[in-house]
Every structure is written in C-alpha cells, then in structure tokens.
Amino acid sequence: MLTKVLLSSDVALVCVQHALSTEKEEIMGLLIGEVHNNGTLVTIVSSVILRRLDKKPDRVEISEEQLVQATLRAEELAAEVGRPLRVVGWYHSHPHITVWPSHVDLSTQSMYQRMDSSFVGIIFAVFLTDQSTKAPSVQITCFQSVNEGSNQSRREIEMEILNNNDSLLINNFEVSTLYKIIN
C-alpha cells in the first residue's frame, strides 16, 4: 500500500504555476515517476500538462488519447534517462475552494487505482486567502481513494517536496524535468 510520495520541487512549481494560470476553472495534468518498495513509495520527476475536455469550470476530464500520449511521453523520458518511468498519478486545481477531494475526484482516483494501486492524486487549492494574515495561500494534498461499500473516502498520503539535487532522491536520480502540453 502506498505510504509516501516524493515530489520534485521543479514539478511542484510547474503544477502550482499551471494551477494559477486560471482562476475561473480547474486545470489538470498527469505525473510521471517511479514506483519503489513494492508500491509503498512513489517518486514524481515530471509532469504533463493536459488540455481540458469538459467545459464545466469545476470538472476536469481527459481523453484516452491524452492518457496514451502521456504514457508514450513517460516511455520517451524513461529511455532518455535509463530509468523505469511511467505515469504514476494526476493533479488538478481547486480555485477558490477547499483542498479536499470532491466525490467526483474520489471517483476519478478510484478508477485510476483500479488500473494501478500505487496511482496517486494531488490537488492544488489556489486563489485562497489565509484568514489570519490575509496573505494569498496555496494548499496541497496528496491522496488516494478508499472504497467503503458504496461510499468513497480519501486517504491522505504523506508527501515530501524535494530539491532536484537532494541526495534523498532515489538513486540520486536527477532529470531536467520536461513539460509537454498534450492536446
């Protein structure tokens, strides 16, 4: 069972910038990385920014073609760096609302987990204001879906954001994170 995610600081920055690119609708992307320790640890080293299909501001969906293209991108990157990279998760934004996943988010995450039990979801809540300081704030959560009968709930996953040069990165794996927008 997945217990921890190590997120590259470059990827975290790109995801936050992507989330801040629109205040009016949610954004989405996929995360590329490696699964370690029999699925208990995921290292995220790259992201793929996706274009929205659904025109509802509070929904994000991708086509099968986008998922295939992201998988091909992970394979290309894996060949470039000689590591077993794959699509390991997804991210999206919650502009002006709580960081916690909605029932739609939990359902989407559950679908991905049926294909890969170590698949992870990350939400970036943006355009928030800290009530005590009145300063802008961004909140991040890393989660998986838990099915309890006909109900779904979230299970928070510990996440650590690492500098790309951090010696804790598995096998000192360093890669210039490549970003590609998938149509």
C-alpha positions as CSV (number, residue, x, y, z in Angstrom):
1,M,0.0,0.0,0.0
2,L,1.3,3.5,-0.9
3,T,2.5,5.4,2.1
4,K,4.7,8.2,0.7
5,V,5.3,10.4,-2.3
6,L,8.5,12.3,-3.1
7,L,7.7,15.2,-5.4
8,S,10.4,17.1,-7.3
9,S,10.4,20.8,-6.5
10,D,10.5,21.5,-10.2
11,V,7.3,19.5,-10.8
12,A,5.7,21.2,-7.7
13,L,6.5,24.6,-9.1
14,V,5.1,23.8,-12.6
15,C,1.9,22.4,-11.1
16,V,1.4,25.5,-8.9
17,Q,2.1,27.7,-11.9
18,H,-0.4,25.7,-14.0
19,A,-3.0,25.9,-11.2
20,L,-2.5,29.7,-11.0
21,S,-3.0,30.0,-14.8
22,T,-6.8,30.3,-14.4
23,E,-9.0,31.5,-11.6
24,K,-12.2,30.5,-13.4
25,E,-11.8,26.8,-14.0
26,E,-9.9,23.7,-12.8
27,I,-6.8,22.6,-14.6
28,M,-5.3,19.0,-14.8
29,G,-2.2,17.1,-15.7
30,L,-0.5,13.8,-15.3
31,L,2.5,12.9,-13.2
32,I,5.5,10.8,-14.3
33,G,7.8,9.0,-12.0
34,E,8.8,5.7,-10.5
35,V,7.3,3.2,-8.0
36,H,9.6,1.8,-5.4
37,N,9.5,-0.6,-2.4
38,N,6.7,-2.8,-3.8
39,G,4.4,0.2,-4.3
40,T,4.9,1.9,-0.9
41,L,6.9,4.8,-2.3
42,V,6.4,6.9,-5.5
43,T,8.9,9.4,-6.8
44,I,7.5,12.1,-9.2
45,V,10.0,13.6,-11.5
46,S,8.0,15.2,-14.4
47,S,4.5,16.4,-15.3
48,V,2.4,16.5,-18.4
49,I,0.0,19.5,-18.7
50,L,-3.3,18.5,-20.3
51,R,-5.9,20.5,-22.1
52,R,-9.4,20.4,-20.7
53,L,-12.1,18.4,-22.5
54,D,-15.0,19.2,-20.2
55,K,-16.2,22.8,-20.4
56,K,-17.7,22.8,-16.9
57,P,-15.5,25.0,-14.7
58,D,-15.4,22.5,-11.8
59,R,-14.7,19.4,-13.8
60,V,-11.5,18.0,-15.4
61,E,-11.5,15.1,-17.8
62,I,-9.1,13.7,-20.2
63,S,-9.5,11.5,-23.3
64,E,-8.0,8.1,-23.7
65,E,-5.8,9.6,-26.4
66,Q,-4.3,12.1,-23.9
67,L,-3.5,9.2,-21.5
68,V,-1.9,7.2,-24.2
69,Q,0.2,10.3,-25.3
70,A,1.3,10.9,-21.7
71,T,2.2,7.2,-21.4
72,L,4.3,7.5,-24.6
73,R,6.0,10.6,-23.2
74,A,6.9,8.7,-20.0
75,E,8.4,6.0,-22.1
76,E,10.4,8.5,-24.1
77,L,11.7,10.1,-20.9
78,A,12.5,6.7,-19.4
79,A,14.6,5.9,-22.5
80,E,16.4,9.2,-22.3
81,V,17.4,8.8,-18.6
82,G,17.6,5.0,-18.4
83,R,15.0,4.7,-15.6
84,P,11.7,2.8,-15.4
85,L,9.4,5.8,-15.6
86,R,5.7,5.7,-16.1
87,V,2.5,7.7,-15.4
88,V,2.1,7.4,-11.6
89,G,-0.5,10.0,-10.8
90,W,-2.6,13.0,-11.7
91,Y,-3.0,16.5,-10.4
92,H,-5.6,19.2,-10.7
93,S,-6.6,22.5,-9.1
94,H,-9.3,23.8,-6.9
95,P,-9.6,27.5,-7.5
96,H,-11.2,29.4,-4.6
97,I,-12.3,26.2,-2.8
98,T,-11.1,23.7,-0.3
99,V,-8.1,21.4,-1.0
100,W,-10.1,18.3,-0.1
101,P,-11.2,16.0,-3.0
102,S,-14.8,16.1,-4.1
103,H,-16.9,12.9,-4.7
104,V,-16.1,13.3,-8.4
105,D,-12.3,13.5,-7.5
106,L,-12.6,10.4,-5.4
107,S,-14.4,8.5,-8.1
108,T,-11.8,9.5,-10.7
109,Q,-9.0,8.5,-8.3
110,S,-10.7,5.2,-7.6
111,M,-10.9,4.5,-11.4
112,Y,-7.1,5.1,-11.8
113,Q,-6.3,3.0,-8.7
114,R,-8.2,0.0,-10.3
115,M,-5.5,0.1,-13.0
116,D,-2.6,0.8,-10.7
117,S,-2.9,0.5,-6.9
118,S,0.0,3.0,-6.4
119,F,-1.6,5.7,-8.5
120,V,-1.8,9.0,-6.6
121,G,-3.9,12.2,-6.8
122,I,-2.6,15.6,-5.9
123,I,-4.8,18.7,-5.5
124,F,-3.5,22.3,-5.6
125,A,-6.1,24.7,-3.9
126,V,-5.2,28.1,-5.3
127,F,-6.5,31.7,-5.0
128,L,-7.1,31.2,-1.3
129,T,-6.5,33.9,1.4
130,D,-5.1,33.0,4.8
131,Q,-7.7,34.3,7.2
132,S,-5.2,35.2,9.9
133,T,-2.7,37.1,7.8
134,K,-4.8,38.0,4.7
135,A,-1.9,36.8,2.6
136,P,-2.5,34.7,-0.5
137,S,-2.0,31.0,0.1
138,V,-1.8,27.7,-1.8
139,Q,-2.7,24.4,-0.2
140,I,-1.7,21.0,-1.4
141,T,-3.0,17.5,-0.6
142,C,-1.8,14.1,-1.8
143,F,-4.5,11.3,-1.7
144,Q,-5.9,8.0,-2.7
145,S,-9.5,6.9,-2.7
146,V,-10.8,4.2,-0.3
147,N,-13.9,2.3,-1.2
148,E,-16.1,1.5,1.8
149,G,-19.1,-0.3,0.4
150,S,-20.9,2.2,-1.9
151,N,-19.1,5.1,-0.3
152,Q,-15.7,6.5,-1.1
153,S,-13.4,8.5,1.2
154,R,-9.9,9.9,0.9
155,R,-6.8,8.5,2.4
156,E,-4.1,11.2,2.7
157,I,-0.7,10.2,1.6
158,E,2.5,11.7,3.1
159,M,4.2,13.9,0.5
160,E,7.6,15.4,0.6
161,I,8.8,18.1,-1.8
162,L,12.5,17.5,-2.6
163,N,15.0,19.8,-4.3
164,N,16.1,18.1,-7.5
165,N,19.7,18.0,-6.2
166,D,18.6,16.4,-2.9
167,S,20.6,13.3,-2.0
168,L,17.5,11.7,-0.7
169,L,16.1,11.4,-4.2
170,I,16.1,7.6,-5.0
171,N,19.5,6.5,-6.6
172,N,20.5,10.2,-6.8
173,F,18.1,10.3,-9.8
174,E,18.3,13.8,-11.4
175,V,16.5,14.8,-14.5
176,S,15.8,18.1,-16.1
177,T,12.0,18.0,-15.8
178,L,10.5,18.2,-19.2
179,Y,7.0,19.6,-19.7
180,K,4.9,19.0,-22.7
181,I,1.3,20.1,-23.3
182,I,-0.8,17.2,-24.7
183,N,-3.7,18.2,-26.9
